[in-house]
Amino acid sequence: MGRRHVAGNSSHKRDLVGFPWAGFLIFFVCPAPALAQTPVDDAPSIREVDGVAVRFYAPEMGGPSHPRFIMQRMLAFEARIQARVEDTDARSYQDRHVRAAMDQQIAEEVLAALPLERPADDAELARVGVDLRTGLVQRIGGERVLRELSEAERISEVEVAAFFRRRARAAVYIERAVLPILYPSEEQLRDVFRTAAHPFKSQKFEEARIAFSHWYVDERLRAAETAFLQAARSRVKIAVIR
């Protein structure tokens, strides 16, 4: 049976279904029949073609009648980010990065769909989104790298903004309903800086404080999302499209 890869330009693209999926109920879905081709002479323009990589649903999002989709380009873009977070010199991504990107997107989509007694307004989401973007950009090597990763998968700035808005909505839910992660205290930062492993060991706390704070918030968000998905995985049904 043939395998379908994530859309993109890199010759190092990894197979979306070539790695373990422990803990999830997986349905393998056959692709829809190809649409009739439009003659080249009649086509007004060449358009970017994207495809569905993953379909998933959960009770919190309305169940099987309201599935959500992860598109191939976006999954590849987020896998590139995962690879750069792990190693800023990475030039391709592997199966574990695809899996991590998929898990993160599913967790954030479910978290963002959960109701809050006092939902975040646009201004708060914008502030949190900027902070999360600053932290991520810092980890992968700068805005230039983020732009390169998005351009590699033809992701628009609108899609990049939606990515950070999704992360912000998930983070606000965790902050208000699960545990505080977005605004660590000075004492907490100093304690973690002194006792935990982090990339700022060669610096003094005062020198690294701002960058360390962004790194710490990003780490806590990732850990909280992972824990949430592990607890919710019996309710989340995932279909890998191949």
C-alpha positions in Angstrom: 0.0 0.0 0.0 1.4 3.4 -1.0 2.1 6.1 1.6 1.3 9.7 1.4 3.8 12.3 2.6 3.4 15.8 4.0 3.3 18.4 1.2 6.4 20.5 0.9 9.7 21.0 -1.0 12.2 19.2 1.2 13.6 15.9 0.0 13.8 14.9 3.7 10.0 14.8 4.2 9.0 12.1 6.6 6.1 9.7 6.2 3.2 10.8 8.4 2.1 7.2 9.2 5.6 5.8 9.6 5.9 6.1 13.4 4.2 4.7 16.5 0.8 6.1 17.7 0.6 4.6 21.1 -2.4 5.5 23.2 -4.6 6.7 20.3 -7.4 5.0 18.4 -6.4 5.3 14.8 -8.6 4.9 11.7 -6.8 4.7 8.3 -8.9 6.5 5.7 -8.6 6.0 2.0 -8.1 9.2 0.0 -11.0 10.6 -1.9 -11.1 10.0 -5.7 -9.0 12.5 -7.7 -10.9 15.4 -9.1 -11.1 15.7 -12.9 -8.2 17.7 -14.2 -8.7 21.1 -15.7 -7.0 21.5 -19.1 -3.9 23.7 -18.8 -5.1 26.1 -21.4 -8.4 26.7 -19.6 -6.8 27.1 -16.1 -6.7 30.8 -15.2 -3.8 30.3 -12.7 -1.8 27.8 -10.8 -3.0 27.4 -7.2 -1.3 26.0 -4.1 -2.7 22.5 -3.4 -3.0 21.4 0.2 -4.4 18.2 1.6 -5.8 16.9 4.9 -3.1 15.0 6.9 -5.1 14.2 10.1 -8.8 14.3 11.1 -9.7 14.2 14.7 -12.6 14.9 17.1 -13.4 14.9 20.8 -16.6 15.4 22.8 -15.4 18.8 23.9 -15.6 19.9 20.2 -18.9 18.4 19.3 -18.0 14.8 18.7 -17.8 12.9 15.4 -20.2 15.2 13.7 -17.8 18.2 14.2 -14.4 16.9 13.2 -11.3 19.1 13.0 -8.6 18.8 10.4 -4.8 19.3 10.3 -3.6 20.2 6.9 -0.4 18.8 5.4 1.3 22.2 4.9 0.6 23.3 8.5 1.7 20.0 10.0 5.0 20.2 8.0 5.5 23.8 9.2 4.9 22.9 12.8 7.2 19.8 12.5 9.9 22.1 11.3 9.4 24.3 14.3 9.6 21.3 16.6 12.9 20.3 15.0 14.3 23.8 15.5 13.2 23.9 19.1 15.1 20.6 19.6 18.2 21.8 17.6 18.6 25.2 16.2 20.9 23.8 13.5 18.3 21.3 12.2 17.5 21.6 8.5 14.9 18.8 8.3 12.5 17.0 10.6 11.9 13.5 11.6 8.9 11.3 12.6 9.1 12.4 16.2 8.8 16.0 15.2 5.7 15.3 13.1 4.2 13.4 16.0 5.0 16.2 18.4 3.5 18.8 16.1 0.3 16.7 15.7 0.0 16.2 19.4 0.5 19.9 20.1 -2.1 21.0 17.5 -4.7 18.6 18.7 -4.1 19.5 22.4 -4.4 23.2 21.6 -7.5 22.8 19.4 -9.3 20.9 22.2 -8.1 23.4 24.9 -9.2 26.3 22.8 -12.7 24.8 22.5 -13.2 24.5 26.2 -15.5 27.1 27.8 -14.2 29.7 30.3 -16.4 31.6 32.7 -14.6 34.7 31.6 -13.3 34.2 28.0 -10.2 36.1 26.9 -10.9 39.1 24.8 -9.1 40.0 21.6 -6.7 42.3 23.4 -5.6 39.7 25.9 -5.2 37.0 23.2 -3.1 39.5 21.2 -0.8 40.2 24.2 -0.4 36.5 25.0 0.2 35.7 21.4 3.0 38.3 21.1 4.6 36.9 24.3 4.4 33.3 23.0 5.8 34.3 19.6 8.7 36.1 21.3 9.5 33.0 23.3 9.3 30.6 20.3 11.3 32.9 18.0 13.9 33.1 20.7 14.2 29.3 20.9 14.4 28.7 17.1 16.9 31.4 16.3 14.9 34.5 15.4 12.2 35.9 13.3 14.2 35.3 10.1 14.2 31.6 10.9 10.4 31.6 11.5 10.0 33.3 8.2 12.2 30.7 6.5 10.3 27.8 8.0 6.9 29.3 6.9 8.2 30.0 3.4 9.4 26.5 3.1 5.8 25.2 3.4 4.2 28.3 1.7 2.5 29.3 5.0 1.2 32.9 4.9 1.7 35.4 7.7 -2.1 35.2 8.3 -1.7 31.4 8.9 1.3 32.1 11.2 -0.8 34.6 13.1 -3.6 32.0 13.5 -1.0 29.5 14.8 0.0 31.9 17.6 -3.6 32.8 18.3 -4.5 29.2 18.7 -1.6 28.8 21.1 -2.7 31.9 23.0 -6.3 30.6 23.4 -5.0 27.2 24.8 -2.5 29.0 27.1 -5.2 31.3 28.5 -7.4 28.3 29.3 -4.6 26.5 31.1 -3.8 29.6 33.0 -7.3 30.1 34.3 -8.7 26.6 34.6 -5.7 24.3 35.2 -2.6 25.9 36.6 -0.9 29.3 36.3 1.8 29.2 33.6 1.9 32.6 31.9 3.1 35.0 34.7 5.7 33.3 36.9 6.8 35.2 39.9 10.3 36.5 40.5 10.9 34.0 43.2 9.7 31.1 41.0 12.0 32.2 38.1 15.0 32.4 40.4 14.3 29.0 41.9 14.0 27.3 38.5 17.0 29.2 37.2 19.1 27.9 40.1 17.8 24.3 40.2 16.7 23.2 36.7 18.5 22.4 33.5 18.1 25.2 30.9 20.2 26.9 28.1 21.1 29.9 30.2 23.5 28.3 32.7 26.4 30.3 31.5 24.7 33.6 32.4 23.7 35.3 35.5 20.0 35.5 36.4 19.9 39.3 36.0 21.4 39.0 32.5 19.1 36.2 31.3 15.9 37.1 33.2 13.7 38.2 30.3 14.9 35.5 27.9 14.7 32.9 30.6 11.2 33.9 31.5 10.0 33.4 27.9 11.8 30.1 27.7 10.2 29.0 31.0 6.7 29.9 29.9 7.1 28.1 26.7 8.4 25.0 28.5 5.5 25.0 31.0 2.9 25.4 28.2 4.4 22.5 26.3 4.4 20.3 29.4 0.8 21.3 30.3 -0.4 20.5 26.8 1.3 17.1 26.8 -0.2 16.3 30.2 -3.7 17.4 29.1 -3.6 15.3 25.9 -2.3 12.2 27.8 -5.3 12.6 30.2 -7.8 13.2 27.3 -6.4 10.7 24.8 -9.2 8.1 25.4 -11.7 10.7 24.3 -9.8 12.0 21.3 -10.2 10.0 18.1 -7.6 10.5 15.4 -7.8 9.5 11.7 -4.6 9.7 9.7 -5.4 10.3 6.1 -3.2 8.3 3.7 
